[in-house]
Amino acid sequence: MVIVRVALAVPLHRLFDYRWLESSPVGVGQRVRVPFGKGERVGVVIAVTAQSEVPEAQLKDACLLDDDLPPLPGDFLRLCEFVSTYYQAPLGEVMLQALPAGLRRTRTPHRRCIKASTHQAQGSVPAPTPEQAAAVAEILGAQGYVPFLLHGVTGSGKTEVYLRAVERIIDLGQQALILVPEINLTPQLEARVRARFPAARVVALHSEMGEAARERNWCAAFAGEADIVLGTRLAVFTPMPALGLVVVDEEHDASFKQQDGVRYSARDVAVMRASMAGVPVVLGSATPSLESWSNAVQGRYRKLNLTRRAHEEASLPAVTLIDTRRAPLVEGFSERLVAAIETRLERGEQSLIFLNRRGYAPVLACGACGWVSRCRRCAANLVLHLADRRLRCHHCGFEASVPVACPTCGNQDIHPFGRGTQRLEQWLCERFPAANVLRVDRDSAKRRTQWEAMLARIQAGDADILVGTQMLAKGHDFPKLTLVGVLGADAALFAADCRASERLFAQLMQVAGRAGRASHPGEVLIQTQYPDQPLFRALQAHDYPGFAEALLRERAQAGFPPYAYQAILRAEHPEMATALAFLNAAAGLAEADRSGITFYDAVPMRMARLASLERAQILVESVSRRALQAFLPVWREAIAALRMPSRLRWHLEVDPLEF
C-alpha cells in the first residue's frame, strides 16, 4: 500500500496520511485533493511511504488535481520548511499561503499563457557613475551566495545598479527576483524595468492584481517563462528554476514583515533563499535596518557604497530645523515654511508638505465635558474625515457619522483637535488659491488607477503643492520637486518602541531625499520643538553611518536587537483578565528547558483593545538565536496542549517588529 504524507493549510503542526490508490505515480511536491472534515482540501505531498501510524481502516484516499502543474520543486519545499521551523508556523499553512489562490482550490480554472511585453524600449541608458560601476562589478563578480548591502544616499541610483546586474543575469539565461516593500512602489519600478528590458519576460506579483493574472504570472515564473519577477513580500516564495539574483529594494521597510497569518520577514527569507540557491542577494537602502548594518559592519554582508547622487548636477538637499518654540504657527505652518512655498510657486517648482497622519484631525472633542471621539471597538480615537463627514477608526475600520452636538452633554460647540492631511490641504488651498494642491494618502489613492493618475499629474507638473503621507516618502523621482516641509515629526521621538528613532530617521531621510534630485537644488525644512536632538543633527549632516553606530551602541548597552533575539506570545480574548491568565499559565510551562532564555511579565499590548478583543503579550528573549530556536518548539507544543478558554486566540511571533 502506498501512503502519501500531506501538508494542509490548517493551524496544526502535523502532517496527514492518506492512501494512494490511483494508477498514476505520485511524488514529493505534488498537489493533491484530499477529504478533510466535511469537505475537500488541496494539500502538498511531503513524503511517500509504505507505512502509517494511522490504522488502515481509518485512512482516506487522496487523488490528483485536474491540472497539469508539475510537482513543486525541492528548493520551494526546503524554503517553506525553513520558514515553518524558524517562525514556528505550520508547514501546510506556509506552503499553501505561498501559492496563488487558484492553486489552493480543488477545482482550478483554465490558465492562459503569459502575454508578451508591449512596452517600448528605453530611449537611452544612463552612463553609470564610477561608484555604480564599481558596485555592479562586485555583484557580478560574486561566486555563489554573497549577501550585499547596497548603501546609497537618496538619488544615488541604486535602481540603476539593480538593472545593470539584472541585465547580466538575463544575458546568462537566468532569472532575477526583485522585491519591493509596497504595492504603490511597483507601477513606477515595473514601468522602468519593462522599458529597460523590452524583450524580456517581466511579471509582477502583488495583492492588488486580479486572481487570474497573479496565478498566470506565478505559473510563468515556475515554468521558467519569466525572466524577471517583480513583487511584494509574498513573491519571495515564487518558484524560479533558473534563479540567478535576488534584489530587495528598501530593505529596511517594515512592510517586508508579515503581520498576520504566517508572520515572516520577506527580507530575511530572501537572504535564506539566496543562500539555499547559491546566488547573490542585494539589499538596497539609503537607511538600512540596524540588523543589516550590523551584519555589514561585522563582515557577514559585503557593503557597497553610493555616496553621491547620480544626476551630475544634483546634490543632497540642505536640511534646516525650524524651532517651533520660538516660531509662531498658523494652522501648523511657520512663516518660514510658508515663505519657502511661495518662492517655489514663483519659480514654477514643486513643494511637498509631509505629515504622516491622514484625515482632517486625529480627534473630535467637546471642551465642555471632555468627551472625545473614541472607537467603541478599539483603544484608539476615531479620526475626523471632514470631506465626507465621517469618523473613522484607522485600526479596525469602524465608521460613524459626525455628531451635530456632543453625545454626552449636548454641547454644539465641538471642535477638531490636531491636524491631518485633509486639514493641511484645505488651508493651503485657502492660502494659495492659484496653486494646484494635490493630497496623496490612502484616502485619495485607494485604487492603483488613482495612484497612477496622481503620479502622472505630479510628473507632468500639474501639481504645485503636494500634501502627503509616507506614500510619497520613498522610491519616487520628481525632478521639479525642490522643497520638502515636515510637520509633526516630534511625536515619534517619545514612542515606547526601541525602534522608533530608527524608523523616524529612515522616514525623514527618505522624504528629504525627494527634494533636489535634478538640476535644481533642494531644501528640507523640519519643524520641531527639539532642534538639538541628535537624530535631527545627524539628519542635517546626512550622516546615516554615524547615527547607526550611535544607535547600535545604545542597543548593545540595553541588550536590544540585534544583540538579542526575541519572540512574543500574544493572546486575544474579550476579557483582558482571561488573556493575561493564559499568558501567565503559558509562562509556567517548559521551565526545565529555559536555559539561556529570559521571560518578561505578561502585559497588555500597546494597542490593548482592537476590534472588540483585549490583547496581551509576553516577551521571551535570548542572547543566543540557537538557544531561542531550540526552546520555542518545545514551548509551543506545551502551549498547544493547554486547555484553552473559549474564544481565546493566540499566536507566537519570532523576531517581532512591533510591541
C-alpha positions as CSV (number, residue, x, y, z in Angstrom):
1,M,0.0,0.0,0.0
2,V,1.2,3.5,-0.9
3,I,0.8,6.2,1.7
4,V,1.2,9.9,1.0
5,R,2.0,12.3,3.8
6,V,0.3,15.6,3.1
7,A,0.7,19.1,4.4
8,L,-2.6,21.0,4.7
9,A,-3.4,24.7,5.4
10,V,-4.6,24.1,9.0
11,P,-3.4,25.6,12.3
12,L,-1.8,22.3,13.4
13,H,1.9,21.4,13.4
14,R,1.3,17.9,11.9
15,L,1.1,16.1,8.6
16,F,-1.8,13.9,7.5
17,D,-1.6,10.4,6.0
18,Y,-3.8,9.2,3.0
19,R,-3.9,6.2,0.8
20,W,-2.8,6.4,-2.8
21,L,-4.8,4.1,-5.0
22,E,-4.5,5.8,-8.3
23,S,-2.5,4.2,-11.1
24,S,-0.6,7.4,-11.8
25,P,2.6,7.7,-9.8
26,V,2.8,10.4,-7.1
27,G,5.9,12.2,-5.8
28,V,7.0,14.7,-3.2
29,G,5.8,18.2,-4.1
30,Q,2.7,17.0,-5.9
31,R,-0.5,18.9,-5.1
32,V,-3.4,16.5,-4.3
33,R,-7.1,16.7,-3.4
34,V,-7.9,15.1,-0.1
35,P,-11.0,14.7,2.1
36,F,-10.8,16.7,5.3
37,G,-13.6,17.2,7.8
38,K,-16.9,17.6,5.8
39,G,-15.2,18.8,2.7
40,E,-12.2,18.6,0.5
41,R,-8.9,20.5,0.5
42,V,-5.8,20.9,-1.5
43,G,-2.6,19.6,0.1
44,V,1.1,19.1,-0.8
45,V,2.7,15.7,-0.6
46,I,5.7,15.9,1.7
47,A,6.6,12.2,1.7
48,V,5.6,8.9,0.1
49,T,5.9,5.8,2.3
50,A,4.6,2.3,2.7
51,Q,3.6,2.5,6.3
52,S,1.4,4.8,8.5
53,E,0.7,5.0,12.2
54,V,-2.9,5.5,11.4
55,P,-4.9,2.2,11.2
56,E,-5.6,1.3,7.5
57,A,-9.3,1.3,8.1
58,Q,-9.2,5.0,9.0
59,L,-7.1,6.1,6.1
60,K,-8.9,8.1,3.4
61,D,-8.0,8.4,-0.3
62,A,-6.0,11.2,-1.9
63,C,-6.3,11.9,-5.6
64,L,-4.6,14.1,-8.3
65,L,-5.9,17.5,-9.1
66,D,-7.4,18.1,-12.6
67,D,-4.5,20.3,-13.9
68,D,-1.1,19.8,-15.5
69,L,1.0,21.7,-13.0
70,P,4.2,19.7,-12.2
71,P,5.2,18.9,-8.6
72,L,6.5,21.9,-6.6
73,P,10.3,21.9,-6.7
74,G,12.6,20.8,-3.9
75,D,14.0,24.3,-3.3
76,F,10.5,25.6,-2.8
77,L,9.8,22.9,-0.3
78,R,13.1,23.4,1.6
79,L,12.4,27.2,1.8
80,C,8.9,26.6,3.2
81,E,10.3,24.1,5.7
82,F,12.8,26.7,6.9
83,V,10.1,29.3,7.3
84,S,7.9,26.8,9.2
85,T,10.8,25.8,11.5
86,Y,12.2,29.3,12.2
87,Y,8.9,31.2,12.5
88,Q,7.1,28.4,14.3
89,A,4.3,28.2,11.7
90,P,2.5,25.0,10.5
91,L,4.2,23.7,7.3
92,G,0.9,23.4,5.5
93,E,0.0,27.0,6.2
94,V,3.3,28.2,4.9
95,M,3.1,26.2,1.7
96,L,-0.4,26.9,0.8
97,Q,-0.1,30.6,1.7
98,A,2.8,30.8,-0.7
99,L,0.6,29.6,-3.6
100,P,-1.8,31.7,-5.6
101,A,-5.4,31.4,-4.5
102,G,-6.4,29.4,-7.6
103,L,-3.9,26.7,-6.9
104,R,-5.3,26.2,-3.4
105,R,-8.7,25.2,-4.8
106,T,-9.8,21.7,-5.6
107,R,-11.1,22.9,-9.0
108,T,-8.7,25.1,-10.8
109,P,-9.7,27.3,-13.7
110,H,-8.1,27.2,-17.2
111,R,-4.8,29.1,-17.3
112,R,-4.0,31.3,-20.2
113,C,-0.4,31.9,-21.4
114,I,1.5,34.9,-20.3
115,K,1.1,37.9,-22.6
116,A,4.2,39.3,-24.4
117,S,5.5,42.6,-23.3
118,T,4.3,45.6,-25.3
119,H,6.5,48.3,-23.6
120,Q,8.8,50.4,-25.8
121,A,12.5,50.3,-25.2
122,Q,14.1,53.0,-23.1
123,G,15.5,55.7,-25.3
124,S,18.9,56.0,-23.7
125,V,20.6,54.2,-20.9
126,P,22.3,56.5,-18.5
127,A,26.1,56.1,-18.2
128,P,27.0,54.6,-14.8
129,T,28.8,56.7,-12.2
130,P,32.1,55.4,-11.0
131,E,30.5,54.2,-7.8
132,Q,27.7,52.5,-9.6
133,A,30.1,50.8,-12.0
134,A,32.2,49.5,-9.0
135,A,29.1,48.2,-7.2
136,V,27.8,46.4,-10.3
137,A,31.3,44.8,-10.9
138,E,31.4,43.5,-7.4
139,I,27.9,42.0,-7.6
140,L,28.6,40.3,-11.0
141,G,32.0,39.1,-9.8
142,A,30.4,37.2,-6.9
143,Q,30.8,33.4,-7.0
144,G,27.8,31.7,-5.5
145,Y,26.0,33.1,-2.5
146,V,27.2,36.5,-1.4
147,P,25.0,38.9,0.5
148,F,25.5,42.6,-0.4
149,L,24.3,45.7,1.4
150,L,24.0,48.5,-1.1
151,H,24.0,51.6,1.0
152,G,23.3,54.6,-1.3
153,V,22.2,58.1,-0.4
154,T,18.7,59.1,-1.8
155,G,19.0,59.7,-5.6
156,S,22.3,57.9,-5.9
157,G,20.9,55.5,-8.5
158,K,20.5,52.2,-6.6
159,T,17.9,51.1,-9.1
160,E,20.4,51.6,-11.9
161,V,22.8,49.2,-10.1
162,Y,20.0,46.6,-9.8
163,L,19.1,46.9,-13.5
164,R,22.7,46.6,-14.7
165,A,23.1,43.5,-12.6
166,V,19.8,42.1,-13.8
167,E,20.8,42.7,-17.4
168,R,23.9,40.4,-17.0
169,I,21.8,37.8,-15.2
170,I,19.3,37.7,-18.1
171,D,22.1,37.5,-20.7
172,L,23.3,34.4,-18.9
173,G,19.8,32.8,-19.3
174,Q,19.0,33.1,-15.7
175,Q,16.1,34.7,-13.7
176,A,16.0,37.7,-11.4
177,L,13.7,38.3,-8.4
178,I,13.2,41.9,-7.3
179,L,11.2,42.6,-4.1
180,V,9.7,45.9,-3.2
181,P,8.0,46.7,0.1
182,E,4.8,48.2,-1.0
183,I,2.4,47.9,-3.9
184,N,2.4,51.7,-4.7
185,L,6.1,51.4,-5.5
186,T,5.5,48.7,-8.0
187,P,4.0,50.6,-11.0
188,Q,6.9,53.1,-11.4
189,L,9.6,50.4,-11.0
190,E,7.7,48.0,-13.2
191,A,7.4,50.5,-16.0
192,R,11.1,51.3,-15.7
193,V,12.1,47.6,-15.7
194,R,9.9,46.9,-18.8
195,A,11.2,49.9,-20.6
196,R,14.8,48.8,-19.9
197,F,14.2,45.2,-20.9
198,P,11.6,45.3,-23.7
199,A,12.5,41.8,-25.0
200,A,12.5,40.2,-21.5
201,R,9.5,38.5,-20.0
202,V,8.6,40.5,-16.9
203,V,5.9,39.5,-14.5
204,A,4.5,41.3,-11.4
205,L,3.1,39.7,-8.3
206,H,1.2,41.6,-5.6
207,S,-2.1,41.5,-3.8
208,E,-3.8,44.2,-5.9
209,M,-3.6,42.0,-9.0
210,G,-6.6,40.0,-10.2
211,E,-6.5,36.4,-9.1
212,A,-6.2,35.0,-12.6
213,A,-3.4,37.4,-13.5
214,R,-1.5,36.6,-10.4
215,E,-1.8,32.8,-11.0
216,R,-0.8,33.2,-14.6
217,N,2.4,35.2,-13.7
218,W,3.2,32.8,-10.9
219,C,3.0,29.8,-13.2
220,A,5.1,31.6,-15.8
221,A,7.9,32.1,-13.2
222,F,7.5,28.5,-12.1
223,A,7.9,27.2,-15.7
224,G,10.9,29.4,-16.3
225,E,9.0,31.5,-18.8
226,A,9.5,34.8,-16.9
227,D,13.0,36.4,-16.8
228,I,12.2,38.9,-14.1
229,V,9.8,38.6,-11.2
230,L,8.9,41.9,-9.6
231,G,6.7,41.7,-6.4
232,T,6.0,42.4,-2.8
233,R,6.8,40.2,0.1
234,L,4.9,37.0,-0.9
235,A,6.8,36.9,-4.2
236,V,9.8,35.7,-2.2
237,F,8.4,32.2,-2.4
238,T,7.8,32.1,-6.1
239,P,9.5,29.0,-7.7
240,M,12.1,30.1,-10.3
241,P,14.1,27.2,-11.8
242,A,16.9,29.4,-13.1
243,L,17.2,31.9,-10.3
244,G,20.4,33.9,-10.6
245,L,19.9,37.0,-8.5
246,V,17.7,38.3,-5.6
247,V,17.2,42.0,-5.0
248,V,15.4,43.5,-2.0
249,D,14.8,47.3,-2.5
250,E,14.2,49.5,0.5
251,E,15.3,46.5,2.7
252,H,14.7,48.5,5.9
253,D,11.0,48.8,5.3
254,A,8.7,47.3,7.9
255,S,6.3,46.3,5.2
256,F,8.5,43.3,4.5
257,K,7.3,41.8,7.8
258,Q,4.0,39.9,7.5
259,Q,1.8,40.9,10.5
260,D,-0.8,38.2,10.3
261,G,-1.1,34.5,9.3
262,V,2.5,33.2,8.9
263,R,4.5,36.1,10.4
264,Y,7.7,36.0,8.4
265,S,10.2,38.6,7.3
266,A,10.4,38.6,3.5
267,R,13.9,40.3,3.6
268,D,15.3,37.6,5.9
269,V,13.6,34.8,3.9
270,A,15.1,36.3,0.7
271,V,18.6,36.1,2.2
272,M,18.0,32.5,3.1
273,R,16.6,31.7,-0.3
274,A,19.7,33.2,-2.0
275,S,21.9,31.1,0.4
276,M,20.0,27.9,-0.5
277,A,20.2,28.7,-4.2
278,G,23.8,29.7,-4.1
279,V,23.2,33.1,-5.8
280,P,24.0,36.7,-4.8
281,V,21.4,38.8,-2.9
282,V,21.4,42.6,-2.9
283,L,19.8,44.5,-0.1
284,G,19.4,48.2,-1.0
285,S,18.6,51.2,1.1
286,A,19.6,54.8,2.0
287,T,18.8,53.9,5.6
288,P,19.5,50.2,6.2
289,S,17.9,48.4,9.1
290,L,20.3,48.2,12.1
291,E,20.2,44.4,11.7
292,S,21.6,44.6,8.2
293,W,24.0,47.4,9.0
294,S,25.4,45.3,11.9
295,N,25.8,42.4,9.6
296,A,27.8,44.6,7.2
297,V,29.9,46.0,10.0
298,Q,30.8,42.5,11.3
299,G,31.6,41.3,7.8
300,R,28.6,39.0,7.3
301,Y,27.4,41.2,4.4
302,R,29.6,42.9,1.9
303,K,28.9,46.6,1.9
304,L,28.7,48.7,-1.3
305,N,28.5,52.5,-1.0
306,L,27.0,55.1,-3.3
307,T,27.9,58.4,-1.6
308,R,26.8,60.9,-4.4
309,R,23.7,61.5,-6.3
310,A,23.5,60.0,-9.8
311,H,22.5,63.2,-11.6
312,E,25.6,65.1,-12.3
313,E,24.1,68.5,-11.3
314,A,22.2,67.2,-8.3
315,S,23.3,67.4,-4.7
316,L,21.9,66.4,-1.3
317,P,19.3,68.9,-0.1
318,A,20.1,71.4,2.7
319,V,18.2,70.4,5.9
320,T,17.1,73.3,8.1
321,L,15.5,72.9,11.5
322,I,12.7,75.4,12.5
323,D,12.4,75.8,16.2
324,T,8.7,75.9,16.8
325,R,9.2,77.0,20.4
326,R,10.1,80.4,19.0
327,A,8.4,80.4,15.6
328,P,4.6,81.1,15.8
329,L,2.5,78.6,13.8
330,V,-0.6,79.3,11.7
331,E,-2.6,76.0,11.1
332,G,0.7,74.2,11.8
333,F,2.8,76.2,9.4
334,S,5.7,78.5,10.3
335,E,6.2,81.8,8.4
336,R,9.5,80.5,7.0
337,L,7.8,77.4,5.6
338,V,5.0,79.5,4.0
339,A,7.6,81.8,2.5
340,A,9.5,78.9,1.1
341,I,6.4,77.6,-0.6
342,E,5.7,81.0,-2.1
343,T,9.2,81.1,-3.5
344,R,8.7,77.7,-5.2
345,L,5.4,78.8,-6.7
346,E,7.1,81.9,-8.2
347,R,9.8,79.7,-9.7
348,G,7.4,77.1,-11.1
349,E,8.8,74.4,-8.8
350,Q,7.0,71.9,-6.7
351,S,6.8,71.6,-2.9
352,L,5.9,68.6,-0.7
353,I,4.4,69.0,2.8
354,F,4.8,65.8,4.7
355,L,2.6,64.8,7.6
356,N,2.2,61.1,8.3
357,R,-1.4,61.4,9.6
358,R,-4.3,61.2,7.2
359,G,-7.8,62.5,7.8
360,Y,-8.8,66.1,8.8
361,A,-8.0,65.8,12.5
362,P,-6.9,63.0,14.9
363,V,-9.8,63.5,17.2
364,L,-13.1,65.4,17.7
365,A,-13.7,66.7,21.2
366,C,-16.0,68.6,23.5
367,G,-14.4,71.3,25.6
368,A,-17.4,71.5,28.0
369,C,-17.4,67.9,29.3
370,G,-14.2,66.4,27.9
371,W,-15.9,63.9,25.5
372,V,-13.6,62.7,22.7
373,S,-14.5,60.6,19.7
374,R,-13.2,57.2,20.8
375,C,-13.7,54.0,18.9
376,R,-16.1,51.7,20.6
377,R,-14.2,48.6,19.4
378,C,-10.5,49.7,19.9
379,A,-8.3,51.6,22.4
380,A,-8.0,54.4,19.8
381,N,-9.7,57.6,18.8
382,L,-12.0,58.0,15.7
383,V,-10.3,60.2,13.2
384,L,-12.3,63.0,11.7
385,H,-12.7,62.9,7.9
386,L,-14.4,66.1,7.2
387,A,-14.5,65.7,3.4
388,D,-17.3,63.1,3.7
389,R,-18.3,64.0,7.3
390,R,-17.3,60.6,8.8
391,L,-15.5,59.5,11.9
392,R,-13.2,56.5,11.2
393,C,-11.0,54.1,13.1
394,H,-7.8,53.6,11.2
395,H,-7.2,50.3,13.1
396,C,-10.5,48.3,12.8
397,G,-12.4,50.2,10.1
398,F,-15.3,51.2,12.3
399,E,-17.2,54.3,11.0
400,A,-19.7,56.7,12.4
401,S,-21.3,60.0,11.3
402,V,-20.1,63.3,12.7
403,P,-22.4,64.3,15.5
404,V,-24.0,67.7,15.4
405,A,-23.6,68.0,19.2
406,C,-21.7,66.4,22.0
407,P,-23.2,62.9,22.6
408,T,-22.6,63.3,26.4
409,C,-23.7,66.9,27.3
410,G,-25.4,68.2,24.1
411,N,-22.9,71.0,23.6
412,Q,-23.0,72.0,19.9
413,D,-19.5,73.7,20.1
414,I,-17.4,70.6,19.5
415,H,-14.1,71.0,17.7
416,P,-11.4,69.0,15.9
417,F,-8.1,68.9,17.6
418,G,-4.8,68.3,15.8
419,R,-4.1,68.1,12.1
420,G,-4.2,65.6,9.3
421,T,-3.5,65.8,5.6
422,Q,-7.1,66.9,4.8
423,R,-6.8,69.9,7.1
424,L,-3.4,70.9,5.6
425,E,-4.9,70.6,2.1
426,Q,-7.8,72.8,3.0
427,W,-5.6,75.6,4.5
428,L,-3.1,75.5,1.6
429,C,-6.0,75.9,-0.9
430,E,-7.2,78.9,1.0
431,R,-3.7,80.4,1.5
432,F,-2.6,79.8,-2.2
433,P,-5.8,79.9,-4.2
434,A,-4.0,80.0,-7.6
435,A,-1.9,76.9,-6.8
436,N,-2.8,73.3,-7.7
437,V,-2.8,71.5,-4.3
438,L,-2.7,67.7,-4.5
439,R,-3.3,65.4,-1.5
440,V,-1.8,62.0,-1.7
441,D,-2.7,59.5,1.0
442,R,-4.6,56.2,1.3
443,D,-7.9,58.1,1.3
444,S,-7.3,59.8,-2.0
445,A,-5.5,56.9,-3.7
446,K,-7.5,53.9,-2.7
447,R,-7.0,52.1,-6.1
448,R,-4.0,51.6,-8.2
449,T,-5.6,53.6,-11.1
450,Q,-6.0,56.6,-8.8
451,W,-2.4,56.3,-7.6
452,E,-1.1,56.1,-11.2
453,A,-3.1,59.1,-12.2
454,M,-1.7,61.1,-9.4
455,L,1.9,60.1,-10.3
456,A,1.2,61.2,-13.9
457,R,-0.1,64.6,-12.7
458,I,3.0,65.1,-10.5
459,Q,5.4,64.1,-13.2
460,A,3.6,66.4,-15.7
461,G,3.9,69.4,-13.3
462,D,0.1,69.7,-12.9
463,A,0.5,69.8,-9.1
464,D,2.3,72.7,-7.4
465,I,2.0,71.7,-3.8
466,L,1.8,68.1,-2.7
467,V,0.4,67.1,0.7
468,G,1.2,63.5,1.6
469,T,1.9,60.8,4.0
470,Q,4.6,58.1,3.7
471,M,3.2,57.1,0.4
472,L,5.3,59.9,-1.1
473,A,8.3,59.4,1.1
474,K,10.3,56.8,-0.9
475,G,11.0,55.4,-4.3
476,H,9.8,58.4,-6.3
477,D,11.7,60.7,-8.5
478,F,10.0,64.1,-9.1
479,P,12.5,66.4,-11.0
480,K,10.6,69.6,-10.3
481,L,10.3,69.0,-6.5
482,T,12.7,71.2,-4.7
483,L,11.1,71.8,-1.3
484,V,10.1,69.4,1.5
485,G,8.4,70.6,4.6
486,V,8.0,68.2,7.5
487,L,5.3,68.7,10.1
488,G,4.5,66.6,13.2
489,A,7.8,64.7,13.4
490,D,8.3,65.1,17.2
491,A,5.7,62.6,18.2
492,A,7.8,59.6,17.2
493,L,10.6,60.8,19.5
494,F,8.7,59.6,22.5
495,A,7.4,56.3,21.4
496,A,7.9,53.3,23.7
497,D,9.3,51.1,20.9
498,C,13.1,50.8,20.8
499,R,12.9,51.0,17.0
500,A,11.0,54.3,17.0
501,S,14.0,56.6,16.4
502,E,15.4,54.2,13.7
503,R,12.1,54.4,11.9
504,L,11.8,58.2,12.3
505,F,15.3,58.7,10.9
506,A,14.6,56.5,7.9
507,Q,11.3,58.1,7.2
508,L,12.7,61.6,7.4
509,M,15.8,60.7,5.4
510,Q,13.6,59.1,2.7
511,V,11.1,62.1,2.4
512,A,14.0,64.6,2.5
513,G,15.5,62.7,-0.4
514,R,12.6,63.6,-2.7
515,A,14.0,67.2,-2.9
516,G,16.6,68.4,-5.4
517,R,17.1,65.2,-7.4
518,A,17.7,67.0,-10.7
519,S,19.4,70.3,-11.6
520,H,17.5,72.5,-9.1
521,P,18.9,72.5,-5.5
522,G,16.7,71.0,-2.8
523,E,15.8,72.3,0.6
524,V,14.2,70.5,3.6
525,L,12.5,72.4,6.4
526,I,11.7,70.4,9.5
527,Q,9.5,72.0,12.2
528,T,10.4,70.7,15.7
529,Q,10.5,71.7,19.3
530,Y,13.7,69.7,19.8
531,P,16.2,71.1,17.3
532,D,19.1,69.8,19.5
533,Q,18.0,66.2,19.3
534,P,20.9,64.1,17.9
535,L,18.6,62.5,15.4
536,F,17.9,65.8,13.7
537,R,21.6,66.8,13.8
538,A,22.5,63.5,12.1
539,L,19.8,64.2,9.5
540,Q,21.2,67.6,8.8
541,A,24.6,66.1,8.1
542,H,23.1,63.3,6.1
543,D,25.1,61.1,8.4
544,Y,23.4,57.7,8.5
545,P,26.6,55.8,9.4
546,G,27.2,58.0,12.5
547,F,23.5,57.7,13.5
548,A,23.5,53.9,13.1
549,E,26.7,53.5,15.1
550,A,25.3,55.6,18.0
551,L,22.1,53.5,17.9
552,L,24.0,50.3,17.9
553,R,26.0,51.3,20.9
554,E,22.7,52.1,22.7
555,R,21.2,48.7,21.7
556,A,24.3,46.9,22.9
557,Q,24.1,48.5,26.3
558,A,20.4,47.9,26.6
559,G,20.6,44.3,25.2
560,F,18.1,45.0,22.4
561,P,18.2,43.5,18.9
562,P,20.4,42.9,17.0
563,Y,22.2,42.0,20.2
564,A,19.3,39.8,21.4
565,Y,16.8,37.5,19.8
566,Q,13.2,37.8,20.7
567,A,9.8,36.1,20.3
568,I,6.4,37.2,21.5
569,L,3.4,35.1,22.6
570,R,0.3,37.1,22.1
571,A,-3.3,36.3,23.2
572,E,-6.6,37.9,22.3
573,H,-9.9,37.5,24.2
574,P,-13.0,39.6,25.0
575,E,-11.7,39.9,28.6
576,M,-8.2,41.1,29.4
577,A,-8.0,39.1,32.6
578,T,-8.5,35.9,30.6
579,A,-5.8,36.8,28.1
580,L,-3.3,37.6,30.9
581,A,-4.2,34.4,32.8
582,F,-3.5,32.3,29.7
583,L,-0.1,34.0,29.2
584,N,0.9,33.5,32.8
585,A,-0.1,29.8,32.5
586,A,2.0,29.6,29.3
587,A,5.0,31.2,31.1
588,G,4.9,28.5,33.7
589,L,5.4,25.7,31.1
590,A,8.6,24.2,30.0
591,E,10.6,25.6,32.9
592,A,13.2,22.9,32.6
593,D,14.0,24.0,29.0
594,R,14.6,27.7,29.8
595,S,18.4,27.6,29.8
596,G,19.6,31.0,28.4
597,I,16.0,32.3,28.0
598,T,14.6,35.4,29.7
599,F,10.9,35.7,30.3
600,Y,9.3,39.1,30.9
601,D,6.0,39.8,32.6
602,A,2.7,39.3,30.7
603,V,1.3,42.8,29.9
604,P,-1.4,44.4,27.8
605,M,-0.3,45.4,24.3
606,R,0.3,49.0,23.4
607,M,-3.0,48.8,21.4
608,A,-4.7,46.9,24.2
609,R,-8.1,46.6,22.5
610,L,-8.6,46.0,18.8
611,A,-11.8,45.0,17.1
612,S,-13.5,44.3,20.4
613,L,-10.8,42.0,21.6
614,E,-8.5,42.6,24.5
615,R,-4.8,41.9,23.6
616,A,-1.9,41.0,25.8
617,Q,1.6,39.6,25.3
618,I,4.6,38.1,26.9
619,L,8.2,38.6,25.6
620,V,10.9,35.9,25.6
621,E,14.5,36.8,24.8
622,S,17.9,35.2,24.5
623,V,21.4,36.4,23.5
624,S,21.7,33.2,21.5
625,R,19.5,32.6,18.4
626,R,20.2,28.9,18.7
627,A,19.1,28.7,22.3
628,L,15.8,30.5,21.5
629,Q,15.1,28.3,18.4
630,A,15.7,25.2,20.5
631,F,13.3,26.4,23.2
632,L,10.4,27.7,21.1
633,P,9.2,24.4,19.5
634,V,9.1,22.7,23.0
635,W,7.2,25.7,24.5
636,R,4.8,25.9,21.5
637,E,3.8,22.3,21.9
638,A,3.3,22.7,25.6
639,I,1.1,25.7,25.0
640,A,-0.9,23.9,22.4
641,A,-1.6,21.2,25.0
642,L,-3.2,23.7,27.4
643,R,-6.9,23.8,27.8
644,M,-7.9,26.9,26.0
645,P,-10.6,29.3,27.3
646,S,-13.5,29.8,25.0
647,R,-12.9,32.4,22.3
648,L,-9.2,32.8,23.1
649,R,-6.8,33.1,20.2
650,W,-3.0,33.0,20.5
651,H,0.0,33.1,18.2
652,L,3.7,33.1,18.5
653,E,5.8,35.6,16.6
654,V,9.5,35.4,16.1
655,D,11.7,38.5,15.5
656,P,8.8,40.9,16.2
657,L,9.0,44.5,15.0
658,E,6.0,45.9,16.9
659,F,5.1,45.7,20.5
